[in-house]
Amino acid sequence: MAIASFRRSLVVLLLLAVVFVPCALAQQEFPPPQGNGRVVVLISGTAGPKHDREFAQAIAALGYDVAVFDGNKMEGTGLQGIRSAIEQARQMPHAVPGKVALVGLSLGGGVALAYGSLMANEVAVDIVWYPATGFFQRYPGFARRIRVPVLMFAGESDTYRDCCLIATAHAIAAAADAAKAPFELVTYPKTGHDFIVGGSNYNPKSYKDALERTAARLKAAFGE
């Protein structure tokens, strides 16, 4: 009897292990100057949230409540990982209810693009900076599934680990255009990967333009 009970318990644990999706915990909240604000879920690249701290502060300074998540922990969690992050972000002390905006960087940008762009009920806009785009080759029909307005920034000199190549960015844009999907690509010449403030390839001119476009798109998405 004891052995049978143990076996049943083991089977239950194995099933839970299969269906369980790790919950990505928010690393930090950056509230807006006015106290409370619409939520921006910011998903970091492989360098982690600390690397993106100054960038997160810049987004918060635009008037948004920024909840930062580690893209490394969200990789492989799919739609459920994004939903979990959104639910947590909405519980932040300074969060205003409603749809959220996604902002993803590199690896986090790939997560936001691949899954967040499908979540029209929860996401108002999906803004991705030099996102990892390798998934696009595996899912040629991806562009037809985009339901959330996407704004994508890409450096034309980005060769980082071949993850975020400009050729792939243009291929996604072309596919989105053919599918009449809400997708806009902005590219920057002589700009590499990680061109944000504090990044390894910080490009002041490209960063300033992309941040201004981000501010405008957030404002439009939230009807401000």
CYANA upper distance limits for C-alpha pairs under 8 A (distance plus 0.5 A):
  1 MET  CA      5 SER  CA      6.63
  2 ALA  CA      6 PHE  CA      6.60
  3 ILE  CA      7 ARG  CA      6.66
  4 ALA  CA      8 ARG  CA      6.76
  5 SER  CA      9 SER  CA      6.73
  6 PHE  CA     10 LEU  CA      6.63
  7 ARG  CA     11 VAL  CA      6.71
  8 ARG  CA     12 VAL  CA      6.82
  9 SER  CA     13 LEU  CA      6.75
 10 LEU  CA     14 LEU  CA      6.66
 11 VAL  CA     15 LEU  CA      6.71
 12 VAL  CA     16 LEU  CA      6.70
 13 LEU  CA     17 ALA  CA      6.64
 14 LEU  CA     18 VAL  CA      6.86
 15 LEU  CA     19 VAL  CA      6.92
 16 LEU  CA     20 PHE  CA      6.14
 21 VAL  CA     77 THR  CA      6.63
 21 VAL  CA     80 GLN  CA      7.69
 21 VAL  CA     81 GLY  CA      7.70
 22 PRO  CA     73 LYS  CA      8.42
 22 PRO  CA     74 MET  CA      8.47
 22 PRO  CA     77 THR  CA      7.50
 22 PRO  CA     81 GLY  CA      7.97
 23 CYS  CA     74 MET  CA      8.49
 23 CYS  CA     81 GLY  CA      7.07
 23 CYS  CA     84 SER  CA      6.91
 23 CYS  CA     85 ALA  CA      8.27
 24 ALA  CA     69 PHE  CA      7.38
 24 ALA  CA     70 ASP  CA      7.78
 24 ALA  CA     73 LYS  CA      6.47
 24 ALA  CA     74 MET  CA      6.46
 24 ALA  CA     81 GLY  CA      7.20
 24 ALA  CA     84 SER  CA      7.52
 24 ALA  CA     85 ALA  CA      6.83
 25 LEU  CA     69 PHE  CA      7.05
 25 LEU  CA     70 ASP  CA      8.38
 25 LEU  CA     85 ALA  CA      7.62
 25 LEU  CA     88 GLN  CA      8.10
 26 ALA  CA     67 ALA  CA      6.72
 26 ALA  CA     68 VAL  CA      6.07
 26 ALA  CA     69 PHE  CA      5.31
 26 ALA  CA     70 ASP  CA      8.02
 26 ALA  CA     85 ALA  CA      7.62
 26 ALA  CA     88 GLN  CA      7.60
 26 ALA  CA     89 ALA  CA      7.77
 27 GLN  CA     49 PRO  CA      7.57
 27 GLN  CA     67 ALA  CA      7.93
 27 GLN  CA     68 VAL  CA      6.01
 27 GLN  CA     69 PHE  CA      6.03
 27 GLN  CA     70 ASP  CA      7.53
 28 GLN  CA     67 ALA  CA      6.47
 28 GLN  CA     68 VAL  CA      6.00
 28 GLN  CA     69 PHE  CA      8.17
 29 GLU  CA     65 ASP  CA      7.60
 29 GLU  CA     66 VAL  CA      6.14
 29 GLU  CA     67 ALA  CA      5.10
 29 GLU  CA     68 VAL  CA      6.91
 29 GLU  CA     92 MET  CA      7.74
 30 PHE  CA     56 ALA  CA      7.55
 30 PHE  CA     57 GLN  CA      6.90
 30 PHE  CA     60 ALA  CA      6.49
 30 PHE  CA     65 ASP  CA      6.42
 30 PHE  CA     66 VAL  CA      5.45
 30 PHE  CA     67 ALA  CA      6.94
 31 PRO  CA     35 GLY  CA      6.75
 31 PRO  CA     36 ASN  CA      7.10
 31 PRO  CA     37 GLY  CA      7.82
 31 PRO  CA     60 ALA  CA      6.55
 31 PRO  CA     64 TYR  CA      7.20
 31 PRO  CA     65 ASP  CA      5.01
 31 PRO  CA     66 VAL  CA      6.72
 31 PRO  CA     94 HIS  CA      6.62
 32 PRO  CA     36 ASN  CA      6.69
 32 PRO  CA     37 GLY  CA      6.70
 32 PRO  CA     60 ALA  CA      5.36
 32 PRO  CA     61 ALA  CA      6.22
 32 PRO  CA     62 LEU  CA      7.73
 32 PRO  CA     63 GLY  CA      5.26
 32 PRO  CA     64 TYR  CA      5.59
 32 PRO  CA     65 ASP  CA      5.89
 32 PRO  CA     66 VAL  CA      8.32
 33 PRO  CA     60 ALA  CA      8.01
 33 PRO  CA     61 ALA  CA      6.77
 33 PRO  CA     63 GLY  CA      6.82
 34 GLN  CA     63 GLY  CA      7.47
 35 GLY  CA     94 HIS  CA      6.90
 36 ASN  CA     64 TYR  CA      8.03
 36 ASN  CA     65 ASP  CA      7.08
 36 ASN  CA     94 HIS  CA      4.92
 36 ASN  CA     95 ALA  CA      6.33
 36 ASN  CA     96 VAL  CA      6.86
 37 GLY  CA     63 GLY  CA      6.72
 37 GLY  CA     64 TYR  CA      5.22
 37 GLY  CA     65 ASP  CA      5.48
 37 GLY  CA     94 HIS  CA      6.94
 37 GLY  CA     95 ALA  CA      6.15
 37 GLY  CA     96 VAL  CA      5.80
 38 ARG  CA     63 GLY  CA      8.39
 38 ARG  CA     64 TYR  CA      5.80
 38 ARG  CA     65 ASP  CA      6.30
 38 ARG  CA     95 ALA  CA      6.56
 38 ARG  CA     96 VAL  CA      5.43
 38 ARG  CA     97 PRO  CA      7.57
 38 ARG  CA     98 GLY  CA      8.02
 38 ARG  CA    100 VAL  CA      7.35
 38 ARG  CA    222 PHE  CA      8.35
 39 VAL  CA     64 TYR  CA      6.49
 39 VAL  CA     65 ASP  CA      5.36
 39 VAL  CA     66 VAL  CA      6.49
 39 VAL  CA     67 ALA  CA      7.85
 39 VAL  CA     89 ALA  CA      7.46
 39 VAL  CA     90 ARG  CA      7.46
 39 VAL  CA     95 ALA  CA      6.29
 39 VAL  CA     96 VAL  CA      7.08
 39 VAL  CA     97 PRO  CA      8.41
 39 VAL  CA     99 LYS  CA      8.17
 39 VAL  CA    100 VAL  CA      5.54
 39 VAL  CA    101 ALA  CA      6.90
 40 VAL  CA     64 TYR  CA      6.93
 40 VAL  CA     65 ASP  CA      6.48
 40 VAL  CA     66 VAL  CA      5.26
 40 VAL  CA     67 ALA  CA      6.78
 40 VAL  CA    100 VAL  CA      6.21
 40 VAL  CA    101 ALA  CA      5.22
 40 VAL  CA    102 LEU  CA      6.28
 40 VAL  CA    103 VAL  CA      7.38
 41 VAL  CA     66 VAL  CA      6.49
 41 VAL  CA     67 ALA  CA      5.61
 41 VAL  CA     68 VAL  CA      6.67
 41 VAL  CA     69 PHE  CA      7.87
 41 VAL  CA     85 ALA  CA      7.86
 41 VAL  CA     86 ILE  CA      7.29
 41 VAL  CA     89 ALA  CA      7.23
 41 VAL  CA    100 VAL  CA      7.45
 41 VAL  CA    101 ALA  CA      6.64
 41 VAL  CA    102 LEU  CA      5.44
 41 VAL  CA    103 VAL  CA      6.66
 42 LEU  CA     56 ALA  CA      7.90
 42 LEU  CA     66 VAL  CA      7.13
 42 LEU  CA     67 ALA  CA      6.51
 42 LEU  CA     68 VAL  CA      5.27
 42 LEU  CA     69 PHE  CA      6.60
 42 LEU  CA    102 LEU  CA      6.55
 42 LEU  CA    103 VAL  CA      5.25
 42 LEU  CA    104 GLY  CA      6.19
 42 LEU  CA    105 LEU  CA      8.49
 43 ILE  CA     49 PRO  CA      8.44
 43 ILE  CA     68 VAL  CA      6.51
 43 ILE  CA     69 PHE  CA      5.39
 43 ILE  CA     70 ASP  CA      6.40
 43 ILE  CA     71 GLY  CA      5.78
 43 ILE  CA    102 LEU  CA      8.21
 43 ILE  CA    103 VAL  CA      6.84
 43 ILE  CA    104 GLY  CA      5.21
 43 ILE  CA    105 LEU  CA      6.87
 43 ILE  CA    108 GLY  CA      5.20
 43 ILE  CA    109 GLY  CA      7.45
 43 ILE  CA    112 ALA  CA      8.05
 44 SER  CA     48 GLY  CA      6.01
 44 SER  CA     49 PRO  CA      5.98
 44 SER  CA     52 ASP  CA      7.20
 44 SER  CA     68 VAL  CA      7.74
 44 SER  CA     69 PHE  CA      6.72
 44 SER  CA     70 ASP  CA      5.70
 44 SER  CA     71 GLY  CA      5.29
 44 SER  CA     72 ASN  CA      8.21
 44 SER  CA    104 GLY  CA      6.74
 44 SER  CA    105 LEU  CA      5.90
 44 SER  CA    106 SER  CA      7.81
 44 SER  CA    107 LEU  CA      7.50
 44 SER  CA    108 GLY  CA      5.48
 44 SER  CA    109 GLY  CA      8.18
 45 GLY  CA     49 PRO  CA      8.17
 45 GLY  CA     70 ASP  CA      7.80
 45 GLY  CA     71 GLY  CA      5.98
 45 GLY  CA     72 ASN  CA      7.55
 45 GLY  CA    104 GLY  CA      8.11
 45 GLY  CA    105 LEU  CA      5.69
 45 GLY  CA    106 SER  CA      5.39
 45 GLY  CA    107 LEU  CA      5.05
 45 GLY  CA    108 GLY  CA      5.47
 45 GLY  CA    109 GLY  CA      7.87
 46 THR  CA     70 ASP  CA      8.50
 46 THR  CA     71 GLY  CA      7.02
 46 THR  CA     72 ASN  CA      6.28
 46 THR  CA    106 SER  CA      7.99
 46 THR  CA    107 LEU  CA      6.60
 46 THR  CA    108 GLY  CA      8.32
 47 ALA  CA     51 HIS  CA      6.43
 48 GLY  CA     52 ASP  CA      7.57
 48 GLY  CA     70 ASP  CA      6.17
 48 GLY  CA     71 GLY  CA      7.49
 48 GLY  CA     72 ASN  CA      7.73
 49 PRO  CA     53 ARG  CA      6.76
 49 PRO  CA     68 VAL  CA      7.14
 49 PRO  CA     69 PHE  CA      7.24
 49 PRO  CA     70 ASP  CA      6.28
 51 HIS  CA    198 GLY  CA      7.68
 51 HIS  CA    199 GLY  CA      7.99
 52 ASP  CA     56 ALA  CA      6.60
 52 ASP  CA    198 GLY  CA      7.90
 52 ASP  CA    199 GLY  CA      8.50
 53 ARG  CA     57 GLN  CA      6.77
 54 GLU  CA     58 ALA  CA      6.80
 54 GLU  CA    197 VAL  CA      7.29
 54 GLU  CA    198 GLY  CA      7.33
 55 PHE  CA     59 ILE  CA      6.96
 55 PHE  CA    196 ILE  CA      7.43
 55 PHE  CA    197 VAL  CA      6.70
 55 PHE  CA    198 GLY  CA      8.17
 56 ALA  CA     60 ALA  CA      6.75
 56 ALA  CA     66 VAL  CA      7.20
 56 ALA  CA     68 VAL  CA      7.97
 57 GLN  CA     61 ALA  CA      6.57
 58 ALA  CA     62 LEU  CA      7.24
 59 ILE  CA     63 GLY  CA      7.89
 59 ILE  CA     64 TYR  CA      7.17
 59 ILE  CA     66 VAL  CA      7.65
 59 ILE  CA    215 ALA  CA      8.34
 60 ALA  CA     64 TYR  CA      5.24
 60 ALA  CA     65 ASP  CA      6.32
 60 ALA  CA     66 VAL  CA      6.27
 62 LEU  CA    215 ALA  CA      7.25
 65 ASP  CA     94 HIS  CA      6.85
 65 ASP  CA     95 ALA  CA      6.45
 67 ALA  CA     89 ALA  CA      6.20
 67 ALA  CA     92 MET  CA      8.25
 69 PHE  CA     74 MET  CA      8.50
 69 PHE  CA     85 ALA  CA      7.90
 70 ASP  CA     74 MET  CA      7.15
 70 ASP  CA    108 GLY  CA      8.24
 71 GLY  CA     75 GLU  CA      6.58
 71 GLY  CA    107 LEU  CA      6.68
 71 GLY  CA    108 GLY  CA      5.15
 71 GLY  CA    111 VAL  CA      8.10
 72 ASN  CA    107 LEU  CA      7.99
 72 ASN  CA    108 GLY  CA      8.21
 74 MET  CA     78 GLY  CA      8.23
 74 MET  CA     81 GLY  CA      6.42
 74 MET  CA     82 ILE  CA      8.18
 74 MET  CA    108 GLY  CA      8.41
 74 MET  CA    111 VAL  CA      8.10
 75 GLU  CA    107 LEU  CA      8.33
 75 GLU  CA    108 GLY  CA      8.37
 75 GLU  CA    111 VAL  CA      7.25
 77 THR  CA     81 GLY  CA      5.18
 77 THR  CA     82 ILE  CA      8.21
 78 GLY  CA     82 ILE  CA      7.31
 78 GLY  CA    111 VAL  CA      8.07
 78 GLY  CA    115 TYR  CA      6.95
 79 LEU  CA     83 ARG  CA      6.70
 79 LEU  CA    115 TYR  CA      6.12
 79 LEU  CA    116 GLY  CA      7.85
 80 GLN  CA     84 SER  CA      6.51
 81 GLY  CA     85 ALA  CA      6.79
 82 ILE  CA     86 ILE  CA      6.71
 82 ILE  CA    112 ALA  CA      8.21
 82 ILE  CA    115 TYR  CA      7.90
 82 ILE  CA    116 GLY  CA      7.31
 83 ARG  CA     87 GLU  CA      6.65
 84 SER  CA     88 GLN  CA      6.75
 85 ALA  CA     89 ALA  CA      6.54
 86 ILE  CA     90 ARG  CA      6.66
 86 ILE  CA    100 VAL  CA      7.78
 86 ILE  CA    122 GLU  CA      8.44
 87 GLU  CA     91 GLN  CA      7.19
 88 GLN  CA     92 MET  CA      7.36
 89 ALA  CA     95 ALA  CA      7.79
 90 ARG  CA     95 ALA  CA      6.23
 90 ARG  CA     96 VAL  CA      7.89
 90 ARG  CA     97 PRO  CA      7.18
 91 GLN  CA     95 ALA  CA      7.23
 98 GLY  CA    122 GLU  CA      8.43
 99 LYS  CA    121 ASN  CA      7.97
 99 LYS  CA    122 GLU  CA      5.55
 99 LYS  CA    123 VAL  CA      5.79
 99 LYS  CA    124 ALA  CA      6.16
100 VAL  CA    122 GLU  CA      6.95
100 VAL  CA    123 VAL  CA      5.54
100 VAL  CA    124 ALA  CA      6.28
100 VAL  CA    125 VAL  CA      8.05
101 ALA  CA    123 VAL  CA      6.14
101 ALA  CA    124 ALA  CA      5.95
101 ALA  CA    125 VAL  CA      5.55
101 ALA  CA    126 ASP  CA      6.56
101 ALA  CA    127 ILE  CA      8.23
101 ALA  CA    218 LEU  CA      7.80
102 LEU  CA    112 ALA  CA      7.13
102 LEU  CA    116 GLY  CA      7.70
102 LEU  CA    123 VAL  CA      7.49
102 LEU  CA    125 VAL  CA      6.85
102 LEU  CA    126 ASP  CA      5.29
102 LEU  CA    127 ILE  CA      6.52
102 LEU  CA    128 VAL  CA      8.40
103 VAL  CA    109 GLY  CA      7.50
103 VAL  CA    112 ALA  CA      7.70
103 VAL  CA    126 ASP  CA      6.66
103 VAL  CA    127 ILE  CA      5.27
103 VAL  CA    128 VAL  CA      6.10
103 VAL  CA    129 TRP  CA      8.14
104 GLY  CA    108 GLY  CA      5.12
104 GLY  CA    109 GLY  CA      4.12
104 GLY  CA    110 GLY  CA      7.71
104 GLY  CA    111 VAL  CA      7.93
104 GLY  CA    112 ALA  CA      6.25
104 GLY  CA    113 LEU  CA      8.41
104 GLY  CA    127 ILE  CA      7.00
104 GLY  CA    128 VAL  CA      5.27
104 GLY  CA    129 TRP  CA      6.63
104 GLY  CA    131 PRO  CA      7.66
105 LEU  CA    109 GLY  CA      4.80
105 LEU  CA    110 GLY  CA      8.12
105 LEU  CA    128 VAL  CA      6.55
105 LEU  CA    129 TRP  CA      5.42
105 LEU  CA    130 TYR  CA      6.82
105 LEU  CA    131 PRO  CA      6.35
106 SER  CA    110 GLY  CA      6.82
106 SER  CA    128 VAL  CA      8.33
106 SER  CA    129 TRP  CA      6.86
106 SER  CA    130 TYR  CA      5.73
106 SER  CA    131 PRO  CA      4.56
106 SER  CA    132 ALA  CA      5.76
106 SER  CA    164 CYS  CA      8.07
106 SER  CA    194 ASP  CA      8.01
107 LEU  CA    111 VAL  CA      6.98
107 LEU  CA    131 PRO  CA      6.56
107 LEU  CA    132 ALA  CA      5.72
108 GLY  CA    112 ALA  CA      6.63
108 GLY  CA    131 PRO  CA      7.50
108 GLY  CA    132 ALA  CA      8.23
109 GLY  CA    113 LEU  CA      6.43
109 GLY  CA    127 ILE  CA      8.36
109 GLY  CA    128 VAL  CA      5.31
109 GLY  CA    129 TRP  CA      6.57
109 GLY  CA    130 TYR  CA      7.41
109 GLY  CA    131 PRO  CA      4.68
109 GLY  CA    132 ALA  CA      6.82
110 GLY  CA    114 ALA  CA      6.39
110 GLY  CA    128 VAL  CA      8.13
110 GLY  CA    131 PRO  CA      5.23
110 GLY  CA    132 ALA  CA      4.93
110 GLY  CA    133 THR  CA      6.36
110 GLY  CA    135 PHE  CA      8.49
111 VAL  CA    115 TYR  CA      6.56
111 VAL  CA    116 GLY  CA      7.72
111 VAL  CA    132 ALA  CA      8.46
112 ALA  CA    116 GLY  CA      5.12
112 ALA  CA    117 SER  CA      7.26
112 ALA  CA    126 ASP  CA      7.41
112 ALA  CA    128 VAL  CA      7.55
113 LEU  CA    117 SER  CA      5.94
113 LEU  CA    126 ASP  CA      7.55
113 LEU  CA    128 VAL  CA      7.28
113 LEU  CA    131 PRO  CA      8.08
113 LEU  CA    150 VAL  CA      8.23
114 ALA  CA    118 LEU  CA      8.24
114 ALA  CA    135 PHE  CA      8.02
114 ALA  CA    142 PHE  CA      8.45
115 TYR  CA    119 MET  CA      7.67
116 GLY  CA    123 VAL  CA      7.54
116 GLY  CA    126 ASP  CA      7.21
116 GLY  CA    148 VAL  CA      8.08
117 SER  CA    123 VAL  CA      8.30
117 SER  CA    125 VAL  CA      8.45
117 SER  CA    126 ASP  CA      6.69
117 SER  CA    146 ILE  CA      5.84
117 SER  CA    147 ARG  CA      6.39
117 SER  CA    148 VAL  CA      5.27
117 SER  CA    149 PRO  CA      7.65
117 SER  CA    150 VAL  CA      7.27
118 LEU  CA    145 ARG  CA      6.91
118 LEU  CA    146 ILE  CA      5.76
118 LEU  CA    147 ARG  CA      5.61
118 LEU  CA    148 VAL  CA      6.61
119 MET  CA    123 VAL  CA      6.28
119 MET  CA    147 ARG  CA      7.32
119 MET  CA    148 VAL  CA      7.06
120 ALA  CA    124 ALA  CA      7.31
120 ALA  CA    147 ARG  CA      6.20
120 ALA  CA    148 VAL  CA      5.74
123 VAL  CA    148 VAL  CA      7.30
124 ALA  CA    148 VAL  CA      7.13
124 ALA  CA    149 PRO  CA      7.89
124 ALA  CA    221 ALA  CA      6.27
124 ALA  CA    222 PHE  CA      7.63
125 VAL  CA    148 VAL  CA      6.40
125 VAL  CA    149 PRO  CA      5.73
125 VAL  CA    150 VAL  CA      6.70
125 VAL  CA    151 LEU  CA      8.41
125 VAL  CA    217 ARG  CA      8.24
125 VAL  CA    218 LEU  CA      7.66
125 VAL  CA    221 ALA  CA      6.59
126 ASP  CA    148 VAL  CA      7.09
126 ASP  CA    149 PRO  CA      6.64
126 ASP  CA    150 VAL  CA      5.26
126 ASP  CA    151 LEU  CA      6.85
127 ILE  CA    150 VAL  CA      6.27
127 ILE  CA    151 LEU  CA      5.26
127 ILE  CA    152 MET  CA      6.40
127 ILE  CA    214 THR  CA      7.67
128 VAL  CA    150 VAL  CA      8.06
128 VAL  CA    151 LEU  CA      6.80
128 VAL  CA    152 MET  CA      5.35
128 VAL  CA    153 PHE  CA      6.84
129 TRP  CA    152 MET  CA      6.44
129 TRP  CA    153 PHE  CA      5.33
129 TRP  CA    154 ALA  CA      6.99
130 TYR  CA    152 MET  CA      7.77
130 TYR  CA    153 PHE  CA      6.09
130 TYR  CA    154 ALA  CA      5.15
130 TYR  CA    155 GLY  CA      7.22
130 TYR  CA    164 CYS  CA      6.70
130 TYR  CA    193 HIS  CA      6.95
130 TYR  CA    194 ASP  CA      7.70
131 PRO  CA    152 MET  CA      8.32
131 PRO  CA    153 PHE  CA      8.47
131 PRO  CA    154 ALA  CA      8.12
131 PRO  CA    163 CYS  CA      8.45
131 PRO  CA    164 CYS  CA      6.43
132 ALA  CA    163 CYS  CA      5.59
132 ALA  CA    164 CYS  CA      5.38
133 THR  CA    163 CYS  CA      6.68
133 THR  CA    164 CYS  CA      6.07
133 THR  CA    165 LEU  CA      8.24
133 THR  CA    168 THR  CA      7.31
133 THR  CA    169 ALA  CA      7.87
134 GLY  CA    138 ARG  CA      8.03
134 GLY  CA    163 CYS  CA      6.48
134 GLY  CA    164 CYS  CA      7.86
135 PHE  CA    139 TYR  CA      6.93
136 PHE  CA    140 PRO  CA      6.59
136 PHE  CA    142 PHE  CA      7.29
136 PHE  CA    168 THR  CA      8.41
136 PHE  CA    172 ILE  CA      7.88
141 GLY  CA    145 ARG  CA      7.77
142 PHE  CA    146 ILE  CA      7.57
143 ALA  CA    172 ILE  CA      7.40
143 ALA  CA    175 ALA  CA      6.30
143 ALA  CA    176 ALA  CA      5.38
143 ALA  CA    179 ALA  CA      7.06
143 ALA  CA    181 ALA  CA      7.23
144 ARG  CA    175 ALA  CA      8.39
144 ARG  CA    176 ALA  CA      7.30
144 ARG  CA    179 ALA  CA      5.88
144 ARG  CA    180 LYS  CA      8.43
144 ARG  CA    181 ALA  CA      7.11
145 ARG  CA    181 ALA  CA      8.49
146 ILE  CA    176 ALA  CA      8.49
146 ILE  CA    181 ALA  CA      6.50
146 ILE  CA    182 PRO  CA      7.65
147 ARG  CA    181 ALA  CA      7.65
147 ARG  CA    182 PRO  CA      7.63
148 VAL  CA    182 PRO  CA      7.30
149 PRO  CA    181 ALA  CA      8.46
149 PRO  CA    182 PRO  CA      5.25
149 PRO  CA    183 PHE  CA      6.38
150 VAL  CA    182 PRO  CA      6.72
150 VAL  CA    183 PHE  CA      5.22
150 VAL  CA    184 GLU  CA      6.66
151 LEU  CA    183 PHE  CA      6.63
151 LEU  CA    184 GLU  CA      5.45
151 LEU  CA    185 LEU  CA      6.62
151 LEU  CA    186 VAL  CA      8.16
152 MET  CA    183 PHE  CA      8.25
152 MET  CA    184 GLU  CA      6.67
152 MET  CA    185 LEU  CA      5.35
152 MET  CA    186 VAL  CA      6.64
153 PHE  CA    185 LEU  CA      6.57
153 PHE  CA    186 VAL  CA      5.46
153 PHE  CA    187 THR  CA      6.24
153 PHE  CA    188 TYR  CA      8.28
153 PHE  CA    210 ALA  CA      7.57
154 ALA  CA    158 ASP  CA      8.02
154 ALA  CA    164 CYS  CA      8.29
154 ALA  CA    166 ILE  CA      7.09
154 ALA  CA    169 ALA  CA      7.62
154 ALA  CA    185 LEU  CA      8.06
154 ALA  CA    186 VAL  CA      6.94
154 ALA  CA    187 THR  CA      5.29
154 ALA  CA    188 TYR  CA      6.91
154 ALA  CA    193 HIS  CA      8.44
155 GLY  CA    166 ILE  CA      7.38
155 GLY  CA    187 THR  CA      6.14
155 GLY  CA    188 TYR  CA      5.42
155 GLY  CA    189 PRO  CA      6.92
155 GLY  CA    190 LYS  CA      7.67
155 GLY  CA    191 THR  CA      5.08
155 GLY  CA    192 GLY  CA      5.51
155 GLY  CA    193 HIS  CA      6.78
155 GLY  CA    195 PHE  CA      8.43
156 GLU  CA    165 LEU  CA      8.30
156 GLU  CA    166 ILE  CA      6.00
156 GLU  CA    187 THR  CA      6.71
156 GLU  CA    188 TYR  CA      6.13
156 GLU  CA    189 PRO  CA      5.59
156 GLU  CA    190 LYS  CA      6.77
156 GLU  CA    191 THR  CA      6.30
156 GLU  CA    192 GLY  CA      7.21
157 SER  CA    166 ILE  CA      8.01
157 SER  CA    189 PRO  CA      7.35
157 SER  CA    190 LYS  CA      6.13
157 SER  CA    191 THR  CA      5.73
157 SER  CA    192 GLY  CA      5.21
157 SER  CA    193 HIS  CA      8.06
158 ASP  CA    164 CYS  CA      7.06
158 ASP  CA    165 LEU  CA      6.41
158 ASP  CA    166 ILE  CA      7.29
158 ASP  CA    191 THR  CA      7.25
158 ASP  CA    192 GLY  CA      4.66
158 ASP  CA    193 HIS  CA      5.38
159 THR  CA    163 CYS  CA      7.84
159 THR  CA    164 CYS  CA      7.31
159 THR  CA    165 LEU  CA      6.43
159 THR  CA    192 GLY  CA      7.67
159 THR  CA    193 HIS  CA      7.66
160 TYR  CA    164 CYS  CA      7.26
160 TYR  CA    165 LEU  CA      8.38
160 TYR  CA    192 GLY  CA      8.42
160 TYR  CA    193 HIS  CA      6.69
164 CYS  CA    168 THR  CA      7.67
164 CYS  CA    169 ALA  CA      7.92
164 CYS  CA    193 HIS  CA      8.42
165 LEU  CA    169 ALA  CA      7.03
166 ILE  CA    170 HIS  CA      6.77
167 ALA  CA    171 ALA  CA      6.72
168 THR  CA    172 ILE  CA      6.70
169 ALA  CA    173 ALA  CA      6.79
169 ALA  CA    185 LEU  CA      8.05
170 HIS  CA    174 ALA  CA      6.58
170 HIS  CA    185 LEU  CA      8.24
171 ALA  CA    175 ALA  CA      6.68
172 ILE  CA    176 ALA  CA      6.54
173 ALA  CA    177 ASP  CA      6.56
173 ALA  CA    183 PHE  CA      7.34
173 ALA  CA    184 GLU  CA      7.54
173 ALA  CA    185 LEU  CA      6.84
174 ALA  CA    178 ALA  CA      6.70
175 ALA  CA    179 ALA  CA      6.68
176 ALA  CA    180 LYS  CA      6.39
176 ALA  CA    181 ALA  CA      5.44
176 ALA  CA    182 PRO  CA      7.82
176 ALA  CA    183 PHE  CA      6.73
177 ASP  CA    181 ALA  CA      6.64
177 ASP  CA    183 PHE  CA      7.93
188 TYR  CA    206 SER  CA      6.80
191 THR  CA    195 PHE  CA      7.46
191 THR  CA    201 ASN  CA      8.10
191 THR  CA    203 ASN  CA      7.19
191 THR  CA    206 SER  CA      7.76
192 GLY  CA    201 ASN  CA      6.48
193 HIS  CA    200 SER  CA      8.30
193 HIS  CA    201 ASN  CA      6.72
194 ASP  CA    199 GLY  CA      5.58
194 ASP  CA    200 SER  CA      6.40
194 ASP  CA    201 ASN  CA      5.98
194 ASP  CA    202 TYR  CA      7.11
195 PHE  CA    199 GLY  CA      6.01
195 PHE  CA    200 SER  CA      7.34
195 PHE  CA    201 ASN  CA      5.21
195 PHE  CA    202 TYR  CA      4.48
195 PHE  CA    203 ASN  CA      5.69
195 PHE  CA    204 PRO  CA      8.44
195 PHE  CA    206 SER  CA      7.92
195 PHE  CA    207 TYR  CA      6.91
196 ILE  CA    201 ASN  CA      8.00
196 ILE  CA    202 TYR  CA      5.76
196 ILE  CA    203 ASN  CA      7.37
196 ILE  CA    204 PRO  CA      8.39
196 ILE  CA    207 TYR  CA      6.04
197 VAL  CA    202 TYR  CA      6.14
197 VAL  CA    203 ASN  CA      8.19
197 VAL  CA    204 PRO  CA      7.95
197 VAL  CA    207 TYR  CA      7.54
198 GLY  CA    202 TYR  CA      6.92
202 TYR  CA    207 TYR  CA      7.93
203 ASN  CA    207 TYR  CA      6.33
204 PRO  CA    208 LYS  CA      6.44
205 LYS  CA    209 ASP  CA      6.87
206 SER  CA    210 ALA  CA      6.63
207 TYR  CA    211 LEU  CA      6.47
208 LYS  CA    212 GLU  CA      6.67
209 ASP  CA    213 ARG  CA      6.72
210 ALA  CA    214 THR  CA      6.50
211 LEU  CA    215 ALA  CA      6.64
212 GLU  CA    216 ALA  CA      6.77
213 ARG  CA    217 ARG  CA      6.59
214 THR  CA    218 LEU  CA      6.58
215 ALA  CA    219 LYS  CA      6.65
216 ALA  CA    220 ALA  CA      6.72
217 ARG  CA    221 ALA  CA      6.50
218 LEU  CA    222 PHE  CA      6.69
219 LYS  CA    223 GLY  CA      6.59
219 LYS  CA    224 GLU  CA      5.54
220 ALA  CA    224 GLU  CA      6.62
